[in-house]
Amino acid sequence: MEAAAPASLKNKKVLIVEDQYLIAADLSRAVTILGGVVVGPVASNEAAQAELARSDIDLAFLDINLDEQMVFPLADELEKRGIPFIFATGHEATVLPDRLKSKLRLVKPFTVQAVIEAVRHLNPGR
């Protein structure tokens, strides 16, 4: 059986919105392995909005709960701009508003392979 082609983020700007250092570092490492350019990581909605204003973001990974602040307004903004995103969270899907329940969700703790599979799901054929 032939191995699946690896997912690629070659030269894509990937915003990481995560308030836990080790998880942000793991996501950053996975994005770098896939050839992406890490934007951030940032730990708040405000910092993420600032990055959106100054960078052309191609993809985002979003922690759902940022120090007791939910990330849903940022998710709505990304959706409005047509920027794909993946939730990276320990929360169940039930915390998601109905409008966001269909979005990809990486469950913490996750592996680099899980990040690769999520990216591949966003970019079929890569």
TIMI-2910 file (N, C-alpha, C, CB; in pm, 1 decimal, decimal comma, always signed):
<rs>
+----------+----------+----------+----------+----------+----------+----------+----------+----------+----------+----------+----------+------+
!      n_x !      n_y !      n_z !     ca_x !     ca_y !     ca_z !      c_x !      c_y !      c_z !     cb_x !     cb_y !     cb_z ! resn !
+----------+----------+----------+----------+----------+----------+----------+----------+----------+----------+----------+----------+------+
!    +84,1 !   -118,1 !     +0,0 !     +0,0 !     +0,0 !     +0,0 !    +88,5 !   +124,2 !     +0,0 !    -95,6 !     -0,1 !   +121,8 !  Met !
!    +61,8 !   +215,5 !    -87,7 !   +140,4 !   +338,8 !    -97,6 !   +100,0 !   +435,4 !    +12,8 !   +122,0 !   +404,9 !   -236,2 !  Glu !
!   +200,2 !   +498,6 !    +74,0 !   +172,4 !   +595,5 !   +180,5 !   +106,2 !   +718,8 !   +121,3 !   +302,4 !   +634,6 !   +255,6 !  Ala !
!    +16,9 !   +776,4 !   +199,1 !    -50,3 !   +899,3 !   +154,6 !    +50,5 !  +1012,3 !   +146,5 !   -166,5 !   +937,3 !   +250,1 !  Ala !
!    +32,6 !  +1097,9 !    +49,3 !   +119,7 !  +1214,5 !    +37,0 !   +102,5 !  +1302,0 !   +160,3 !    +88,5 !  +1294,7 !    -92,7 !  Ala !
!   +212,8 !  +1359,1 !   +208,6 !   +200,2 !  +1442,0 !   +328,0 !   +122,5 !  +1569,4 !   +299,6 !   +337,4 !  +1476,3 !   +382,9 !  Pro !
!    +53,9 !  +1614,6 !   +401,7 !    -14,1 !  +1743,0 !   +390,4 !    +93,3 !  +1850,4 !   +377,8 !   -108,5 !  +1770,0 !   +513,7 !  Ala !
!    +58,7 !  +1961,4 !   +318,5 !   +156,2 !  +2067,9 !   +302,8 !    +95,7 !  +2202,3 !   +337,5 !   +210,5 !  +2069,9 !   +161,2 !  Ser !
!   +175,5 !  +2281,7 !   +405,2 !   +140,5 !  +2420,6 !   +431,6 !   +248,9 !  +2511,1 !   +374,4 !   +122,3 !  +2445,7 !   +583,6 !  Leu !
!   +319,2 !  +2462,5 !   +274,5 !   +434,8 !  +2533,5 !   +220,4 !   +404,7 !  +2681,8 !   +197,8 !   +479,3 !  +2468,9 !    +89,7 !  Lys !
!   +479,8 !  +2763,8 !   +271,4 !   +473,4 !  +2909,7 !   +263,2 !   +338,1 !  +2969,0 !   +302,9 !   +506,4 !  +2952,6 !   +124,3 !  Asn !
!   +250,9 !  +2890,5 !   +363,2 !   +121,7 !  +2942,0 !   +409,8 !   +140,7 !  +3005,2 !   +547,7 !    +13,9 !  +2828,0 !   +415,0 !  Lys !
!    +75,7 !  +3119,0 !   +569,4 !    +81,3 !  +3185,7 !   +699,2 !    -28,3 !  +3128,4 !   +787,8 !    +65,8 !  +3340,2 !   +684,2 !  Lys !
!    +14,6 !  +3072,1 !   +901,0 !    -76,6 !  +3001,5 !   +989,9 !    -78,9 !  +3071,6 !  +1126,3 !    -34,7 !  +2852,2 !  +1005,0 !  Val !
!   -193,8 !  +3126,7 !  +1159,4 !   -213,0 !  +3193,1 !  +1287,4 !   -244,3 !  +3089,0 !  +1394,3 !   -325,9 !  +3298,5 !  +1278,5 !  Leu !
!   -168,9 !  +3093,0 !  +1503,3 !   -193,2 !  +3003,5 !  +1615,9 !   -244,6 !  +3087,1 !  +1732,1 !    -63,7 !  +2924,6 !  +1655,6 !  Ile !
!   -365,9 !  +3055,6 !  +1775,4 !   -430,9 !  +3126,1 !  +1885,5 !   -447,2 !  +3025,0 !  +1998,7 !   -570,4 !  +3188,5 !  +1841,8 !  Val !
!   -358,0 !  +3032,7 !  +2096,7 !   -351,0 !  +2933,0 !  +2204,1 !   -289,0 !  +2997,8 !  +2326,9 !   -268,6 !  +2807,5 !  +2160,0 !  Glu !
!   -350,6 !  +2979,4 !  +2443,5 !   -298,8 !  +3041,9 !  +2565,4 !   -212,9 !  +2949,2 !  +2651,2 !   -412,9 !  +3092,5 !  +2647,5 !  Asp !
!   -193,3 !  +2826,1 !  +2607,9 !   -105,5 !  +2734,0 !  +2680,4 !    +24,2 !  +2717,9 !  +2601,5 !   -174,9 !  +2595,3 !  +2702,9 !  Gln !
!   +134,0 !  +2755,6 !  +2664,1 !   +263,4 !  +2762,0 !  +2595,7 !   +301,6 !  +2630,3 !  +2527,8 !   +371,3 !  +2800,7 !  +2694,3 !  Tyr !
!   +292,9 !  +2520,0 !  +2600,1 !   +338,0 !  +2392,4 !  +2543,2 !   +253,7 !  +2350,1 !  +2423,2 !   +334,0 !  +2283,5 !  +2649,5 !  Leu !
!   +125,4 !  +2373,2 !  +2429,5 !    +38,9 !  +2338,2 !  +2316,3 !    +68,7 !  +2429,8 !  +2198,1 !   -110,8 !  +2347,9 !  +2356,0 !  Ile !
!    +88,8 !  +2558,0 !  +2224,3 !   +126,0 !  +2651,7 !  +2117,5 !   +258,7 !  +2609,7 !  +2054,0 !   +136,1 !  +2796,5 !  +2172,7 !  Ala !
!   +351,7 !  +2564,3 !  +2136,1 !   +481,3 !  +2519,1 !  +2083,4 !   +464,2 !  +2394,4 !  +1997,2 !   +579,7 !  +2490,6 !  +2198,8 !  Ala !
!   +379,1 !  +2300,2 !  +2040,7 !   +353,7 !  +2179,3 !  +1960,5 !   +289,7 !  +2214,6 !  +1826,8 !   +263,3 !  +2081,4 !  +2037,4 !  Asp !
!   +191,5 !  +2303,0 !  +1829,1 !   +127,1 !  +2345,4 !  +1704,0 !   +227,4 !  +2416,2 !  +1612,8 !     +7,3 !  +2438,5 !  +1733,5 !  Leu !
!   +310,3 !  +2501,7 !  +1671,3 !   +412,0 !  +2573,1 !  +1592,7 !   +507,2 !  +2475,1 !  +1525,9 !   +491,0 !  +2670,9 !  +1681,8 !  Ser !
!   +549,0 !  +2373,4 !  +1601,7 !   +639,3 !  +2272,0 !  +1545,9 !   +572,3 !  +2197,2 !  +1430,6 !   +683,0 !  +2172,4 !  +1655,5 !  Arg !
!   +447,0 !  +2158,6 !  +1448,2 !   +374,9 !  +2087,0 !  +1342,6 !   +361,2 !  +2173,0 !  +1217,8 !   +236,3 !  +2043,8 !  +1392,0 !  Ala !
!   +326,5 !  +2299,7 !  +1234,5 !   +312,2 !  +2391,2 !  +1119,9 !   +445,2 !  +2405,3 !  +1047,7 !   +261,3 !  +2530,5 !  +1165,9 !  Val !
!   +553,7 !  +2416,8 !  +1123,7 !   +687,1 !  +2430,2 !  +1063,3 !   +724,9 !  +2303,9 !   +987,7 !   +792,8 !  +2460,5 !  +1171,1 !  Thr !
!   +697,3 !  +2186,9 !  +1044,9 !   +725,2 !  +2059,7 !   +977,8 !   +652,1 !  +2053,6 !   +843,7 !   +683,7 !  +1940,3 !  +1067,3 !  Ile !
!   +531,5 !  +2107,9 !   +839,9 !   +451,2 !  +2107,1 !   +717,2 !   +487,6 !  +2220,3 !   +621,4 !   +304,5 !  +2116,4 !   +752,1 !  Leu !
!   +589,7 !  +2298,8 !   +655,9 !   +636,8 !  +2404,0 !   +565,5 !   +566,9 !  +2537,3 !   +582,6 !   +620,6 !  +2359,6 !   +425,6 !  Gly !
!   +481,3 !  +2549,3 !   +682,2 !   +408,8 !  +2674,0 !   +704,2 !   +490,7 !  +2777,1 !   +778,6 !   +282,5 !  +2647,1 !   +779,7 !  Gly !
!   +442,0 !  +2899,2 !   +773,8 !   +502,4 !  +3011,1 !   +845,5 !   +411,5 !  +3043,5 !   +963,5 !   +522,4 !  +3136,8 !   +751,7 !  Val !
!   +464,0 !  +3029,5 !  +1084,0 !   +384,8 !  +3051,8 !  +1204,5 !   +365,3 !  +3201,1 !  +1227,4 !   +452,4 !  +2986,9 !  +1327,0 !  Val !
!   +241,0 !  +3240,0 !  +1248,4 !   +206,1 !  +3375,9 !  +1289,1 !   +159,8 !  +3364,3 !  +1433,3 !    +94,4 !  +3441,0 !  +1195,3 !  Val !
!   +226,9 !  +3434,1 !  +1522,2 !   +200,8 !  +3422,4 !  +1665,3 !   +304,4 !  +3331,2 !  +1726,3 !    +58,0 !  +3369,3 !  +1692,5 !  Gly !
!   +264,3 !  +3247,3 !  +1816,3 !   +131,4 !  +3229,7 !  +1869,9 !    +85,4 !  +3350,2 !  +1952,3 !   +127,0 !  +3105,1 !  +1953,8 !  Pro !
!    -45,6 !  +3365,5 !  +1957,4 !   -106,8 !  +3470,0 !  +2038,4 !   -202,7 !  +3403,6 !  +2135,9 !   -180,4 !  +3575,8 !  +1949,5 !  Val !
!   -229,4 !  +3473,6 !  +2249,1 !   -306,7 !  +3411,0 !  +2356,1 !   -438,5 !  +3480,9 !  +2385,4 !   -225,0 !  +3406,8 !  +2480,5 !  Ala !
!   -481,9 !  +3570,9 !  +2296,6 !   -608,2 !  +3640,6 !  +2320,7 !   -676,0 !  +3674,6 !  +2188,7 !   -584,9 !  +3768,6 !  +2403,3 !  Ser !
!   -805,7 !  +3698,4 !  +2197,4 !   -880,4 !  +3742,3 !  +2078,9 !   -826,0 !  +3873,9 !  +2026,2 !  -1029,7 !  +3756,6 !  +2111,3 !  Asn !
!   -792,6 !  +3965,2 !  +2116,4 !   -743,3 !  +4096,7 !  +2075,5 !   -612,1 !  +4084,8 !  +1997,8 !   -723,8 !  +4186,7 !  +2198,3 !  Glu !
!   -519,9 !  +4004,8 !  +2048,6 !   -391,9 !  +3985,4 !  +1979,8 !   -412,9 !  +3916,4 !  +1845,0 !   -295,4 !  +3902,8 !  +2067,4 !  Ala !
!   -506,6 !  +3823,9 !  +1839,0 !   -536,5 !  +3756,7 !  +1712,0 !   -594,7 !  +3854,2 !  +1611,0 !   -633,7 !  +3640,2 !  +1734,3 !  Ala !
!   -684,8 !  +3940,8 !  +1655,4 !   -742,1 !  +4042,2 !  +1566,2 !   -632,2 !  +4135,2 !  +1513,0 !   -850,9 !  +4124,5 !  +1640,4 !  Gln !
!   -535,5 !  +4169,8 !  +1598,2 !   -424,0 !  +4254,3 !  +1554,9 !   -341,2 !  +4183,7 !  +1447,5 !   -334,7 !  +4291,5 !  +1675,1 !  Ala !
!   -318,3 !  +4053,9 !  +1464,8 !   -244,4 !  +3978,3 !  +1362,5 !   -322,3 !  +3972,3 !  +1231,9 !   -214,4 !  +3836,1 !  +1412,0 !  Glu !
!   -452,6 !  +3956,8 !  +1240,3 !   -536,1 !  +3955,6 !  +1119,4 !   -525,5 !  +4087,6 !  +1044,7 !   -682,8 !  +3927,3 !  +1155,3 !  Leu !
!   -513,8 !  +4196,9 !  +1119,8 !   -505,9 !  +4329,1 !  +1058,1 !   -372,9 !  +4352,3 !   +987,1 !   -526,8 !  +4436,2 !  +1162,9 !  Ala !
!   -265,9 !  +4285,7 !  +1034,4 !   -134,0 !  +4314,2 !   +975,8 !    -78,0 !  +4201,8 !   +888,2 !    -36,5 !  +4342,8 !  +1085,6 !  Arg !
!   -139,0 !  +4084,6 !   +889,5 !    -86,1 !  +3971,3 !   +813,3 !   -194,7 !  +3909,6 !   +725,5 !    -28,0 !  +3864,9 !   +908,3 !  Ser !
!   -153,7 !  +3857,7 !   +612,1 !   -244,6 !  +3781,0 !   +526,9 !   -241,5 !  +3636,7 !   +575,7 !   -204,5 !  +3791,1 !   +374,4 !  Asp !
!   -340,8 !  +3599,8 !   +652,7 !   -345,9 !  +3466,6 !   +713,2 !   -412,0 !  +3369,1 !   +616,4 !   -422,6 !  +3469,8 !   +848,3 !  Ile !
!   -352,8 !  +3249,4 !   +604,5 !   -407,4 !  +3145,0 !   +517,7 !   -486,3 !  +3038,8 !   +593,9 !   -295,6 !  +3078,9 !   +441,6 !  Asp !
!   -455,1 !  +3022,0 !   +722,1 !   -516,1 !  +2918,9 !   +804,1 !   -496,1 !  +2957,8 !   +949,9 !   -455,3 !  +2777,8 !   +773,6 !  Leu !
!   -585,7 !  +2913,5 !  +1037,4 !   -569,3 !  +2940,2 !  +1180,1 !   -603,9 !  +2816,9 !  +1262,0 !   -656,6 !  +3058,6 !  +1223,2 !  Ala !
!   -532,8 !  +2800,8 !  +1372,9 !   -566,0 !  +2703,3 !  +1475,4 !   -614,3 !  +2782,2 !  +1595,3 !   -443,5 !  +2610,8 !  +1511,4 !  Phe !
!   -732,7 !  +2748,4 !  +1645,9 !   -794,8 !  +2825,8 !  +1752,3 !   -823,5 !  +2740,1 !  +1874,5 !   -922,9 !  +2889,7 !  +1702,7 !  Leu !
!   -769,5 !  +2780,0 !  +1989,7 !   -814,0 !  +2723,1 !  +2116,1 !   -950,4 !  +2785,1 !  +2143,2 !   -710,9 !  +2750,7 !  +2234,6 !  Asp !
!  -1045,0 !  +2707,3 !  +2190,3 !  -1180,2 !  +2759,0 !  +2212,0 !  -1187,2 !  +2853,4 !  +2331,6 !  -1277,4 !  +2643,8 !  +2232,0 !  Ile !
!  -1114,8 !  +2819,0 !  +2438,0 !  -1121,9 !  +2896,3 !  +2561,3 !   -986,4 !  +2960,1 !  +2588,9 !  -1165,8 !  +2807,2 !  +2680,2 !  Asn !
!   -979,2 !  +3092,1 !  +2575,2 !   -856,1 !  +3166,8 !  +2597,4 !   -866,4 !  +3240,0 !  +2730,4 !   -829,0 !  +3266,2 !  +2481,2 !  Leu !
!   -815,0 !  +3176,9 !  +2836,0 !   -820,0 !  +3236,6 !  +2968,9 !   -961,2 !  +3283,9 !  +3001,9 !   -721,3 !  +3353,3 !  +2978,8 !  Asp !
!  -1055,5 !  +3192,8 !  +2986,4 !  -1198,3 !  +3217,0 !  +3016,1 !  -1268,7 !  +3305,5 !  +2913,0 !  -1211,6 !  +3280,8 !  +3152,4 !  Glu !
!  -1203,5 !  +3336,8 !  +2802,6 !  -1264,7 !  +3416,4 !  +2695,7 !  -1284,4 !  +3323,6 !  +2575,3 !  -1175,3 !  +3542,5 !  +2657,9 !  Gln !
!  -1406,7 !  +3311,1 !  +2528,7 !  -1433,8 !  +3221,6 !  +2416,5 !  -1387,3 !  +3284,3 !  +2284,7 !  -1584,0 !  +3188,0 !  +2409,6 !  Met !
!  -1344,5 !  +3201,3 !  +2192,9 !  -1283,7 !  +3244,9 !  +2067,9 !  -1385,8 !  +3259,9 !  +1954,2 !  -1175,9 !  +3146,9 !  +2027,1 !  Val !
!  -1512,7 !  +3241,8 !  +1983,6 !  -1613,4 !  +3239,6 !  +1878,1 !  -1621,9 !  +3367,9 !  +1794,9 !  -1745,9 !  +3212,6 !  +1938,5 !  Phe !
!  -1608,3 !  +3487,6 !  +1852,9 !  -1609,4 !  +3607,8 !  +1767,6 !  -1495,2 !  +3607,1 !  +1664,3 !  -1599,1 !  +3733,9 !  +1854,8 !  Pro !
!  -1379,4 !  +3556,7 !  +1704,7 !  -1267,1 !  +3545,8 !  +1611,0 !  -1298,7 !  +3443,1 !  +1502,9 !  -1137,1 !  +3507,2 !  +1685,3 !  Leu !
!  -1357,1 !  +3331,1 !  +1540,9 !  -1396,4 !  +3229,3 !  +1443,2 !  -1494,6 !  +3287,2 !  +1342,1 !  -1458,5 !  +3107,3 !  +1513,9 !  Ala !
!  -1588,4 !  +3367,4 !  +1390,7 !  -1684,7 !  +3431,3 !  +1300,1 !  -1614,7 !  +3525,6 !  +1202,6 !  -1790,7 !  +3508,2 !  +1380,3 !  Asp !
!  -1515,7 !  +3599,2 !  +1251,9 !  -1440,5 !  +3691,0 !  +1165,1 !  -1361,6 !  +3614,4 !  +1059,3 !  -1345,2 !  +3778,1 !  +1248,8 !  Glu !
!  -1297,8 !  +3505,2 !  +1099,2 !  -1225,2 !  +3422,1 !  +1002,5 !  -1320,7 !  +3366,5 !   +897,7 !  -1151,6 !  +3306,9 !  +1074,0 !  Leu !
!  -1435,4 !  +3320,5 !   +943,1 !  -1536,7 !  +3267,1 !   +851,7 !  -1579,6 !  +3374,6 !   +752,0 !  -1659,3 !  +3214,6 !   +930,6 !  Glu !
!  -1603,2 !  +3494,9 !   +801,7 !  -1643,6 !  +3607,1 !   +716,3 !  -1538,1 !  +3638,3 !   +609,6 !  -1669,4 !  +3731,7 !   +801,9 !  Lys !
!  -1411,4 !  +3624,0 !   +647,2 !  -1300,3 !  +3651,5 !   +554,5 !  -1265,9 !  +3532,3 !   +465,3 !  -1177,2 !  +3692,4 !   +632,6 !  Arg !
!  -1331,0 !  +3419,9 !   +488,1 !  -1302,8 !  +3301,1 !   +406,7 !  -1172,2 !  +3232,8 !   +443,3 !  -1299,7 !  +3338,4 !   +261,5 !  Gly !
!  -1125,5 !  +3252,6 !   +566,1 !  -1000,8 !  +3190,9 !   +612,2 !  -1035,7 !  +3063,2 !   +688,0 !   -918,1 !  +3289,4 !   +702,7 !  Ile !
!   -985,7 !  +2949,0 !   +641,3 !  -1016,1 !  +2824,2 !   +711,0 !   -949,9 !  +2819,6 !   +848,8 !   -970,8 !  +2704,5 !   +627,1 !  Pro !
!  -1012,3 !  +2748,3 !   +940,5 !   -956,0 !  +2734,0 !  +1074,4 !   -992,9 !  +2598,6 !  +1131,5 !  -1005,0 !  +2846,8 !  +1167,2 !  Phe !
!   -913,0 !  +2559,8 !  +1229,9 !   -932,5 !  +2433,4 !  +1300,1 !   -931,9 !  +2464,7 !  +1448,5 !   -821,8 !  +2327,6 !  +1262,8 !  Ile !
!  -1032,2 !  +2415,6 !  +1519,3 !  -1032,1 !  +2429,9 !  +1663,7 !   -935,4 !  +2328,5 !  +1722,7 !  -1174,5 !  +2411,6 !  +1721,9 !  Phe !
!   -853,6 !  +2372,4 !  +1818,1 !   -764,4 !  +2284,1 !  +1892,6 !   -805,0 !  +2298,9 !  +2038,6 !   -610,3 !  +2319,3 !  +1869,3 !  Ala !
!   -870,2 !  +2197,4 !  +2092,6 !   -934,6 !  +2216,4 !  +2221,4 !   -949,0 !  +2087,6 !  +2300,0 !  -1068,7 !  +2278,1 !  +2202,2 !  Thr !
!   -965,9 !  +2103,0 !  +2428,1 !  -1000,2 !  +1990,8 !  +2513,4 !  -1149,7 !  +1983,5 !  +2538,1 !   -926,3 !  +2000,4 !  +2644,8 !  Gly !
!  -1223,3 !  +2081,2 !  +2488,1 !  -1368,4 !  +2086,5 !  +2508,2 !  -1441,8 !  +1992,5 !  +2413,0 !  -1419,1 !  +2229,3 !  +2489,4 !  His !
!  -1555,3 !  +1946,7 !  +2456,7 !  -1643,2 !  +1866,6 !  +2372,5 !  -1705,3 !  +1956,6 !  +2265,2 !  -1753,9 !  +1797,0 !  +2457,7 !  Glu !
!  -1750,2 !  +1896,1 !  +2157,5 !  -1814,1 !  +1971,7 !  +2049,1 !  -1941,2 !  +2041,0 !  +2095,9 !  -1846,0 !  +1879,5 !  +1932,0 !  Ala !
!  -1998,3 !  +1995,2 !  +2206,2 !  -2122,6 !  +2053,7 !  +2255,1 !  -2107,1 !  +2199,8 !  +2297,4 !  -2174,3 !  +1972,8 !  +2371,2 !  Thr !
!  -1984,2 !  +2246,0 !  +2324,3 !  -1965,3 !  +2386,9 !  +2362,8 !  -1969,5 !  +2479,5 !  +2241,3 !  -1831,7 !  +2404,3 !  +2436,6 !  Val !
!  -1960,6 !  +2422,8 !  +2123,1 !  -1960,9 !  +2504,3 !  +2001,9 !  -2102,2 !  +2552,2 !  +1970,3 !  -1903,5 !  +2425,1 !  +1883,1 !  Leu !
!  -2113,3 !  +2677,9 !  +1929,1 !  -2243,9 !  +2723,5 !  +1880,6 !  -2281,6 !  +2644,3 !  +1755,3 !  -2242,2 !  +2877,0 !  +1850,6 !  Pro !
!  -2409,1 !  +2630,8 !  +1730,3 !  -2455,2 !  +2553,2 !  +1614,4 !  -2385,9 !  +2594,7 !  +1486,0 !  -2605,1 !  +2568,0 !  +1597,7 !  Asp !
!  -2363,9 !  +2724,8 !  +1468,1 !  -2304,1 !  +2774,6 !  +1344,0 !  -2160,5 !  +2725,9 !  +1323,1 !  -2306,5 !  +2925,9 !  +1343,3 !  Arg !
!  -2095,5 !  +2675,2 !  +1427,7 !  -1956,0 !  +2632,2 !  +1418,1 !  -1936,1 !  +2482,7 !  +1441,4 !  -1873,3 !  +2708,7 !  +1516,5 !  Leu !
!  -2042,4 !  +2410,1 !  +1463,0 !  -2032,0 !  +2267,0 !  +1494,7 !  -1971,7 !  +2184,0 !  +1381,1 !  -2168,6 !  +2212,6 !  +1528,9 !  Lys !
!  -1980,0 !  +2231,0 !  +1259,3 !  -1926,7 !  +2153,3 !  +1147,0 !  -1776,6 !  +2174,6 !  +1125,4 !  -2001,3 !  +2189,3 !  +1020,3 !  Ser !
!  -1715,9 !  +2263,2 !  +1200,2 !  -1573,1 !  +2292,2 !  +1182,6 !  -1487,7 !  +2179,8 !  +1239,5 !  -1536,3 !  +2425,5 !  +1249,6 !  Lys !
!  -1370,0 !  +2163,1 !  +1179,6 !  -1275,8 !  +2062,4 !  +1227,3 !  -1234,5 !  +2093,6 !  +1370,6 !  -1151,8 !  +2055,6 !  +1135,6 !  Leu !
!  -1211,6 !  +1986,7 !  +1446,8 !  -1173,5 !  +2002,7 !  +1586,7 !  -1065,5 !  +1901,1 !  +1620,0 !  -1296,1 !  +1986,1 !  +1680,7 !  Arg !
!   -947,6 !  +1950,0 !  +1658,6 !   -842,1 !  +1865,1 !  +1711,7 !   -863,3 !  +1856,0 !  +1861,9 !   -699,2 !  +1920,7 !  +1676,7 !  Leu !
!   -863,5 !  +1736,4 !  +1915,1 !   -886,2 !  +1718,0 !  +2057,1 !   -751,2 !  +1708,7 !  +2128,9 !   -972,0 !  +1591,2 !  +2083,2 !  Val !
!   -733,7 !  +1795,4 !  +2229,9 !   -611,4 !  +1794,0 !  +2309,6 !   -613,9 !  +1674,8 !  +2404,1 !   -595,0 !  +1926,1 !  +2388,7 !  Lys !
!   -503,5 !  +1610,8 !  +2429,1 !   -375,0 !  +1634,6 !  +2364,1 !   -375,4 !  +1570,9 !  +2225,3 !   -258,5 !  +1578,6 !  +2449,8 !  Pro !
!   -306,3 !  +1631,8 !  +2132,1 !   -302,1 !  +1579,5 !  +1995,6 !   -157,3 !  +1559,4 !  +1954,9 !   -374,4 !  +1674,8 !  +1896,5 !  Phe !
!   -139,4 !  +1485,7 !  +1848,6 !     -6,0 !  +1456,5 !  +1796,6 !    +18,7 !  +1539,0 !  +1671,0 !    +10,1 !  +1305,1 !  +1766,8 !  Thr !
!   +143,6 !  +1544,2 !  +1630,1 !   +176,5 !  +1609,2 !  +1503,7 !   +101,8 !  +1540,3 !  +1390,4 !   +329,2 !  +1606,7 !  +1478,0 !  Val !
!    +89,9 !  +1408,0 !  +1397,5 !    +17,9 !  +1333,5 !  +1293,9 !   -128,1 !  +1377,0 !  +1286,5 !    +26,4 !  +1182,7 !  +1320,7 !  Gln !
!   -188,8 !  +1405,1 !  +1401,7 !   -327,6 !  +1452,8 !  +1401,7 !   -338,3 !  +1588,4 !  +1333,8 !   -381,7 !  +1461,6 !  +1545,2 !  Ala !
!   -239,3 !  +1674,7 !  +1354,2 !   -237,7 !  +1805,5 !  +1287,1 !   -224,6 !  +1785,1 !  +1136,4 !   -121,0 !  +1894,6 !  +1340,6 !  Val !
!   -136,2 !  +1694,8 !  +1096,6 !   -118,1 !  +1665,9 !   +953,9 !   -248,5 !  +1616,1 !   +892,7 !     -6,2 !  +1561,3 !   +933,1 !  Ile !
!   -317,7 !  +1525,3 !   +961,3 !   -444,1 !  +1473,2 !   +910,2 !   -549,5 !  +1583,5 !   +899,7 !   -495,0 !  +1360,4 !  +1000,1 !  Glu !
!   -553,0 !  +1673,5 !   +996,7 !   -649,3 !  +1784,5 !   +992,4 !   -620,1 !  +1875,5 !   +873,6 !   -645,2 !  +1865,8 !  +1124,2 !  Ala !
!   -493,4 !  +1905,1 !   +850,7 !   -455,9 !  +1989,3 !   +736,8 !   -490,3 !  +1918,3 !   +606,5 !   -304,9 !  +2024,3 !   +741,1 !  Val !
!   -463,3 !  +1789,4 !   +601,1 !   -496,8 !  +1711,4 !   +480,8 !   -647,5 !  +1714,8 !   +455,5 !   -448,2 !  +1564,5 !   +495,4 !  Arg !
!   -725,6 !  +1710,4 !   +562,4 !   -872,2 !  +1717,1 !   +547,3 !   -915,5 !  +1850,8 !   +488,2 !   -941,5 !  +1695,2 !   +683,2 !  His !
!   -846,4 !  +1958,0 !   +526,6 !   -877,4 !  +2090,3 !   +471,1 !   -832,0 !  +2104,1 !   +326,7 !   -812,6 !  +2198,9 !   +555,2 !  Leu !
!   -725,5 !  +2031,5 !   +291,5 !   -665,4 !  +2039,3 !   +158,5 !   -664,1 !  +1901,9 !    +93,4 !   -522,4 !  +2096,2 !   +166,2 !  Asn !
!   -779,4 !  +1846,2 !    +60,2 !   -778,5 !  +1712,4 !     -1,6 !   -698,8 !  +1713,3 !   -130,8 !   -922,1 !  +1664,0 !    -28,9 !  Pro !
!   -627,5 !  +1604,0 !   -153,9 !   -546,6 !  +1595,8 !   -274,1 !   -405,0 !  +1643,5 !   -250,6 !   -609,6 !  +1675,5 !   -384,4 !  Gly !
!   -375,2 !  +1689,9 !   -130,6 !   -239,4 !  +1731,6 !    -97,1 !   -174,4 !  +1625,4 !    -14,0 !   -238,3 !  +1865,8 !    -23,4 !  Arg !
+----------+----------+----------+----------+----------+----------+----------+----------+----------+----------+----------+----------+------+
</rs>
